[in-house]
Structures are given as C-alpha cells and as structure tokens.
Amino acid sequence: MTQATRVSVTSPDAMNPLATSASSGMTYYVATNGLDTNSGTLNSPWRSINHATSSDSPIKAGDTIQVESGVYTELITLGKSGDSTLGNITLKANGAVTLRDPDSSKGGFREGVIQSAGKGYWTIDGFRIENTSWAGISLRDANNMIVQNNYTYQTGASGIIVLPDTYYDGGEAEVTNSNIKILNNTIERANWNWKTSNDQGTQESLSIWGVNGFEVANNTVKEGKREGIDIKVGSRNGSVHDNTVTAQAIVSGTPQGYNGGPGIYLDGNRATMFNISVYNNTVYANTADAIAIADEVPGQGDVYDIRVYNNVVYGNGKQGVNGGSGIAINSNVRDVEILHNTFFNNVQAFNIGGLDGGGKKASNITIRNNIFADSTYRNGFIGDTDNVTLSNNLFTNGFKELYQTQGTLTNLQSNNNISGDAQFVNPNGNDFHLLASSPSIDAGFLEIGAYANKDKDGVTRSQGNDIGAYEYRAG
C-alpha cells in the first residue's frame, strides 16, 4: 500500500490545545473523487468516511482522517479507539464538508450520522450535519472524546448527544461515559421530528447523559423544539459555560408540548448528579424557562453542589403558558449557589419551587449578588424550602412584593436593594453592563467563592463587588 502522509507534531497542543497529546501520526484522506480501494493518501484518497473510521482501516491512535470538501451521504461509525499514549484519532473536515443521513425518515433511538459505541480518544472537528433521522452525533459509552466546531441543522433528535449504549435502569451503572468535551459547535433546529408529547425518543438539542467529567462550552444552541442543553441522569464533575442558548422549547404552549422545557437543564433523574458549574452563558428569548435544576425521579438520585454564576438571562417565557423562570429549582436539589447573574424581563426571575412530584424539599439554596429586573409577572417565588439565603440582590420595584413565599423559611433576607431602575447601559440593545449611576455598584456580598472572582468579561471583581454579571468599568 502507498504510504499515507506522515505529519511530525512537535507541539500538538499548539495545533489543538484541547486534543490529547501525540508525538506523531499519519494523515489519511477522504474525498468525493476517491475510491475505498485506494490507499488513503492525498493523491489516492478513499471515498467513504465510514471506510476510514471502520475497524478494518489502518487508522491508529494519533492518526488524522482529513475529509476534503463535498457532500457525503452515509452513516459513519467509529470502529476503533485512540489511546492515552499516542493520542486521539482526529476526524477533521478540510473546508466545507456536509454529512447527510442516507434516509432521514428512518432511524431509531441512539443512531447518529456520526456514531460510536464503547470507543474513546476521538476528536470530531468541523462538519456540517443536516436533516438526520435521529441525532447528528451520537456517542455511547464513550470516553475521552472532543466534539468541536461542528454545525448540526434540523436533526430528528439531538444535534449532539452522549448517552449510555444499552443500560437505562438508573443508579451508578447508568453513568457509562467519561471525559467528554463539546466545544464551539452550533446546534440549530434540533428535535425537528418531534410531534407528540408521548414521543420519548428525541431527547434535547445538546444532551449529556450519564457522563462523569464533561465540558460544554462556547456552543450556540438555537431554535430547538424541546430543551436546549440538558445535563442529566447522573452526569457530574463538569461545566456548562460561555454558551448562547436561544429559541428553545418551541413546542411550549402547543397541544404536543404544553410547557416545553428550559434552555439549560440540570436533571438528576435516575442517578445522582453533583459538582457542576453553569457560568458565563447568555440565555435569552427561550419559549419557557431559561435555567432549571431538578430531579424528575425522586429517590433514585439527588442533585447537589451546583454553582450558577455570571450568566445573562433575559426575555424568557410566555406569561400564562409557562413559568418562564430565569432560574428554577425543584425538589431533591440541595447546596446550590446562584451568584452574580443578571436576570432581565423574564416572566419571573426565580422560582424555588419546593416539593414537586414528591421527594425532599430543596435545601441550602444561596441567592446572592444577582440583579432581578423588570420581570413581567413577579420577581420570584420561594416554596416550602429549607435554608434559603437571599441577600445582596438588586430588585426593581415594579411589583407590590419583591417575591412571594410559602411555608417556613430560614435565613431568608438581608441587604437586598430595591430600585426603580437597574441602570443598564442599554437594556433595549441587550447591553447589561452597568452605568456609573447603577445601585448595583459596590453593593455585593464580599465573601463569595473564588470561582466567581471574575465577571462575565473576565474582569477581576473589585473590593466593592458589584451586583450582577458585570463589574462596572468607567467608559
């Protein structure tokens, strides 16, 4: 066989700082004018991407499959793995590469145009995937995967999903994936085949299911019929940051999906979830809730140790149709810190709902240094909840009450500010930086976690600690 091009990589992290290090690797090529009987070199490329990724191909850990521009109509299965020594196998688009489902009307649960089961150490980089029967990219029982710079459009289910391959009965056994990064992707029109509320096969726009160790960052998620970014069923030790989430839950208010779902959703469901940070996201103009933290299956897995900070959340919900909360917390959730967020013009700013569907009260909820401005229904609601701290927040006073409460609460209120105007630079233009006249300046609680010592722009918070997602900066 003619030898494929060898690439010497002296500093792989300089080429791709998120990729697993490798000392060297082969580059193989796929092109629309190739043949699978070719050798895979630049001058003799393969025709099928699936041929290149199959278990029978010569690809090894540290190698790259470079796919040349064109349209490829095929299902691609990753048939082997990289490793921690030689590094990831990289599947990379070179130019405009579009992947299409061979039959967008057929295909079942778990299937993706790019898919794998029980594989690890891959980087999937730069593809447009459109008009799929189920997912765009579906990784099952996966480990050490990077999915970056892809664009999924009008997928039947999730644009990108990581999930168990065969086990769905709850508990620790359903946490079957590890060390997953979903970075800088665009997911548009996910769940486009979803028609009835009884259709359970479509999931969400971007789904992280049963994953220990994850990063979901710098993605744009828009125009999905159901939930946006969903971290669920035992996922833990991860972060959701610097994403833009908009126009999710399009079905909300329709007979098929009355209440819709949140833009960013943390749902313990059948397994325990913990140690998750949600920060620096922009969540706006979603049809239902913006951010929600819940456990839909009481008794099988609580949700705890959650940090929500530096998010800008505005214009979410449909009054009279759904809660439209900037942030909502339900039962079986504990130890949550909600710090330095800016909430503007949502149906309600926050909803700490107490018991919902049984289980335990939400508890140890800290809501501090946030701006809750210009909600259309109410600034907030606190249900039958244990140990809520609500302090050093700014409320605009468009309502008779700052919030409504129910049941017995402890540590409730201190040093909250009430103002007629939050004094944003340009709220009509969605610029929520602070004017010099803002009552949020130097009004924050000082003893916050070190994780929140910088604002959404990366500016170190001053000694006074301004309320909201942004520190005030003159000029």
BADRENLUM-107103 format. One record per residue (C-alpha): residue in one letter; x, y, z. Coordinates in steps of 0.2 Angstrom, whole numbers, padded with zeros to 4 digits, always signed. Example, Ala and Ser with C-alpha at 12.3 -4.5 7.8 and 13.67 -1.06 7.14 Angstrom:
REM residues 2
a+0062-0022+0039/s+0068-0005+0036/
//
This chain:
REM residues 475
m+0000+0000+0000/t+0006+0018-0004/q+0011+0026+0012/a+0000+0040+0019/t+0007+0057+0023/r+0017+0057+0039/v+0015+0073+0050/s+0028+0077+0063/v+0019+0085+0078/t+0032+0093+0089/s+0018+0103+0099/p+0001+0095+0097/d-0007+0107+0110/a-0001+0122+0099/m-0011+0115+0085/n-0026+0110+0095/p-0025+0114+0114/l-0039+0103+0118/a-0033+0087+0109/t-0024+0073+0118/s-0005+0074+0115/a+0003+0064+0102/s+0021+0063+0097/s+0017+0059+0078/g+0004+0052+0067/m-0002+0048+0050/t-0014+0058+0040/y-0026+0049+0028/y-0038+0057+0016/v-0056+0055+0010/a-0063+0064-0005/t-0078+0063-0016/n-0067+0058-0031/g-0059+0044-0021/l-0061+0025-0020/d-0061+0014-0005/t-0049+0003-0014/n-0036+0017-0014/s-0023+0019-0001/g-0029+0034+0008/t-0015+0046+0003/l-0018+0063-0003/n-0016+0058-0021/s-0026+0042-0019/p-0040+0046-0006/w-0054+0035+0000/r-0072+0039-0005/s-0081+0034+0011/i-0078+0042+0028/n-0086+0026+0036/h-0072+0016+0027/a-0059+0027+0035/t-0066+0025+0053/s-0070+0007+0052/s-0062-0007+0062/d-0054-0014+0047/s-0045+0003+0041/p-0026+0006+0045/i-0030+0021+0056/k-0022+0020+0073/a-0021+0031+0089/g-0013+0048+0085/d-0018+0047+0066/t-0029+0060+0057/i-0043+0057+0044/q-0044+0073+0034/v-0061+0074+0024/e-0060+0085+0009/s-0074+0097+0004/g-0090+0090-0003/v-0107+0081+0002/y-0106+0064+0010/t-0122+0054+0012/e-0118+0040+0024/l-0119+0034+0042/i-0101+0035+0050/t-0097+0023+0064/l-0081+0025+0074/g-0075+0007+0074/k-0059+0009+0084/s-0051+0020+0098/g-0036+0031+0101/d-0027+0029+0117/s-0019+0040+0131/t-0001+0037+0125/l-0002+0041+0106/g-0017+0052+0107/n-0034+0054+0099/i-0039+0049+0082/t-0044+0065+0073/l-0059+0065+0061/k-0057+0083+0053/a-0066+0092+0039/n-0055+0101+0027/g-0066+0115+0020/a-0085+0114+0018/v-0090+0096+0022/t-0108+0092+0023/l-0114+0075+0030/r-0132+0069+0027/d-0142+0054+0033/p-0145+0041+0019/d-0163+0040+0025/s-0169+0055+0035/s-0186+0047+0038/k-0179+0031+0046/g-0168+0028+0060/g-0170+0024+0078/f-0165+0028+0096/r-0146+0030+0098/e-0142+0032+0080/g-0131+0047+0073/v-0124+0051+0057/i-0108+0050+0066/q-0109+0037+0080/s-0099+0026+0091/a-0102+0013+0105/g-0089+0009+0118/k-0075+0019+0109/g-0063+0033+0116/y-0050+0046+0111/w-0058+0054+0096/t-0058+0072+0090/i-0073+0076+0078/d-0070+0093+0071/g-0078+0104+0058/f-0093+0095+0050/r-0110+0101+0045/i-0123+0088+0048/e-0140+0090+0042/n-0158+0083+0040/t-0155+0067+0051/s-0167+0054+0056/w-0161+0054+0074/a-0145+0063+0081/g-0132+0072+0072/i-0118+0065+0083/s-0122+0051+0095/l-0108+0044+0106/r-0112+0030+0118/d-0102+0023+0132/a-0089+0035+0126/n-0073+0041+0134/n-0060+0055+0131/m-0070+0062+0116/i-0069+0080+0109/v-0083+0086+0098/q-0079+0104+0091/n-0083+0116+0078/n-0097+0106+0070/y-0114+0113+0064/t-0129+0102+0066/y-0145+0108+0057/q-0163+0101+0058/t-0159+0085+0066/g-0173+0072+0071/a-0167+0071+0089/s-0152+0079+0097/g-0139+0088+0087/i-0126+0081+0098/i-0129+0068+0112/v-0118+0057+0123/l-0128+0043+0132/p-0127+0025+0138/d-0127+0012+0125/t-0138-0001+0132/y-0142+0002+0151/y-0156+0014+0156/d-0161+0007+0173/g-0154+0020+0184/g-0141+0022+0198/e-0122+0022+0195/a-0122+0009+0182/e-0130+0022+0170/v-0115+0033+0171/t-0106+0025+0157/n-0097+0039+0149/s-0082+0050+0155/n-0071+0065+0150/i-0081+0072+0136/k-0079+0090+0128/i-0092+0098+0117/l-0084+0114+0111/n-0088+0128+0099/n-0102+0119+0090/t-0119+0126+0083/i-0134+0116+0085/e-0149+0123+0076/r-0167+0116+0074/a-0164+0100+0085/n-0179+0088+0088/w-0187+0093+0072/n-0196+0077+0070/w-0204+0078+0087/k-0223+0078+0085/t-0231+0071+0101/s-0229+0073+0120/n-0228+0054+0121/d-0213+0053+0109/q-0198+0049+0121/g-0185+0046+0108/t-0179+0063+0103/q-0171+0070+0119/e-0164+0088+0119/s-0154+0099+0107/l-0137+0095+0116/s-0138+0080+0128/i-0126+0075+0141/w-0132+0059+0149/g-0123+0048+0161/v-0106+0057+0159/n-0093+0059+0173/g-0082+0073+0168/f-0088+0085+0155/e-0086+0102+0147/v-0099+0110+0137/a-0093+0127+0131/n-0094+0141+0118/n-0108+0132+0109/t-0123+0141+0100/v-0139+0132+0103/k-0155+0139+0094/e-0172+0135+0088/g-0174+0118+0096/k-0192+0111+0099/r-0188+0105+0116/e-0175+0108+0129/g-0158+0116+0125/i-0143+0110+0134/d-0148+0096+0145/i-0136+0088+0158/k-0145+0073+0165/v-0145+0056+0173/g-0130+0056+0184/s-0119+0067+0175/r-0106+0075+0186/n-0090+0084+0188/g-0092+0096+0174/s-0096+0113+0167/v-0108+0122+0156/h-0100+0139+0151/d-0099+0153+0138/n-0114+0146+0128/t-0128+0155+0119/v-0145+0147+0121/t-0160+0154+0112/a-0177+0150+0105/q-0178+0133+0113/a-0194+0124+0118/i-0203+0130+0103/v-0217+0117+0107/s-0221+0126+0123/g-0240+0131+0123/t-0244+0119+0109/p-0255+0103+0111/q-0240+0092+0108/g-0229+0100+0122/y-0238+0112+0133/n-0225+0118+0145/g-0210+0115+0134/g-0193+0114+0144/p-0178+0125+0149/g-0164+0132+0139/i-0151+0124+0151/y-0157+0110+0161/l-0149+0100+0175/d-0159+0085+0179/g-0154+0071+0191/n-0167+0059+0185/r-0162+0041+0189/a-0144+0044+0196/t-0135+0057+0207/m-0128+0072+0200/f-0115+0084+0208/n-0101+0096+0206/i-0107+0106+0191/s-0104+0124+0186/v-0115+0134+0175/y-0107+0151+0171/n-0104+0165+0158/n-0119+0159+0147/t-0131+0170+0138/v-0149+0163+0139/y-0162+0173+0130/a-0179+0173+0121/n-0182+0155+0125/t-0201+0150+0125/a-0201+0143+0143/d-0188+0143+0157/a-0170+0149+0155/i-0161+0138+0168/a-0168+0124+0178/i-0161+0112+0191/a-0172+0097+0196/d-0173+0079+0199/e-0188+0071+0190/v-0186+0054+0198/p-0186+0056+0217/g-0177+0043+0227/q-0165+0037+0214/g-0153+0052+0213/d-0152+0069+0221/v-0144+0084+0213/y-0131+0094+0224/d-0116+0105+0224/i-0121+0116+0209/r-0114+0134+0205/v-0123+0146+0194/y-0114+0162+0191/n-0110+0176+0178/n-0125+0172+0167/v-0135+0184+0157/v-0153+0179+0156/y-0167+0189+0148/g-0183+0188+0139/n-0188+0170+0143/g-0205+0163+0145/k-0223+0165+0139/q-0234+0173+0153/g-0250+0162+0156/v-0242+0147+0147/n-0227+0143+0157/g-0217+0148+0172/g-0204+0157+0161/s-0191+0157+0176/g-0174+0165+0174/i-0169+0151+0186/a-0180+0137+0193/i-0176+0125+0207/n-0187+0110+0212/s-0187+0096+0225/n-0172+0084+0228/v-0160+0098+0225/r-0148+0105+0238/d-0132+0115+0240/v-0134+0127+0226/e-0126+0144+0224/i-0133+0157+0212/l-0121+0172+0212/h-0118+0187+0201/n-0131+0183+0187/t-0141+0197+0178/f-0160+0192+0175/f-0170+0204+0165/n-0188+0204+0158/n-0191+0186+0161/v-0209+0181+0166/q-0202+0178+0183/a-0184+0180+0189/f-0183+0165+0200/n-0194+0150+0206/i-0188+0140+0221/g-0202+0128+0220/g-0201+0117+0235/l-0209+0100+0233/d-0213+0095+0216/g-0219+0077+0212/g-0213+0070+0229/g-0196+0068+0237/k-0187+0080+0248/k-0188+0099+0250/a-0175+0109+0240/s-0162+0115+0253/n-0147+0126+0256/i-0150+0137+0242/t-0140+0153+0241/i-0146+0168+0230/r-0134+0182+0231/n-0127+0197+0222/n-0139+0195+0207/i-0149+0208+0198/f-0168+0203+0196/a-0175+0217+0184/d-0191+0220+0176/s-0200+0203+0177/t-0217+0203+0168/y-0226+0193+0182/r-0216+0193+0198/n-0198+0194+0203/g-0198+0177+0212/f-0207+0163+0222/i-0200+0153+0236/g-0209+0137+0240/d-0208+0125+0255/t-0189+0125+0256/d-0176+0123+0269/n-0162+0136+0272/v-0163+0149+0259/t-0151+0163+0259/l-0157+0178+0249/s-0145+0193+0251/n-0137+0207+0242/n-0148+0206+0227/l-0155+0220+0217/f-0174+0220+0213/t-0183+0233+0203/n-0199+0238+0211/g-0212+0235+0198/f-0222+0224+0210/k-0230+0226+0227/e-0219+0212+0233/l-0201+0208+0229/y-0206+0190+0229/q-0219+0178+0236/t-0216+0164+0249/q-0224+0149+0255/g-0220+0138+0270/t-0207+0140+0284/l-0190+0148+0278/t-0174+0151+0287/n-0160+0164+0284/l-0171+0172+0271/q-0167+0190+0268/s-0154+0203+0271/n-0146+0218+0262/n-0157+0217+0246/n-0159+0233+0237/i-0174+0240+0229/s-0173+0252+0214/g-0184+0259+0201/d-0171+0255+0188/a-0156+0244+0187/q-0147+0257+0177/f-0140+0246+0162/v-0130+0254+0148/n-0143+0249+0135/p-0156+0236+0140/n-0166+0238+0124/g-0150+0233+0115/n-0146+0219+0127/d-0131+0228+0134/f-0132+0224+0153/h-0116+0232+0158/l-0118+0245+0172/l-0120+0263+0171/a-0110+0274+0184/s-0127+0278+0192/s-0132+0260+0195/p-0137+0255+0213/s-0128+0238+0210/i-0110+0246+0211/d-0101+0241+0227/a-0117+0233+0234/g-0112+0215+0233/f-0109+0202+0247/l-0090+0201+0248/e-0086+0183+0254/i-0090+0174+0238/g-0082+0158+0232/a-0065+0161+0222/y-0073+0153+0207/a-0083+0169+0204/n-0070+0182+0207/k-0070+0187+0189/d-0085+0194+0180/k-0093+0188+0163/d-0080+0198+0154/g-0066+0190+0164/v-0063+0206+0174/t-0057+0204+0192/r-0071+0209+0204/s-0066+0225+0214/q-0066+0226+0233/g-0083+0233+0232/n-0090+0218+0222/d-0104+0225+0211/i-0120+0215+0209/g-0124+0206+0193/a-0114+0198+0179/y-0103+0213+0176/e-0092+0224+0186/y-0094+0242+0182/r-0080+0249+0171/a-0078+0268+0168/g-0080+0272+0150/
//
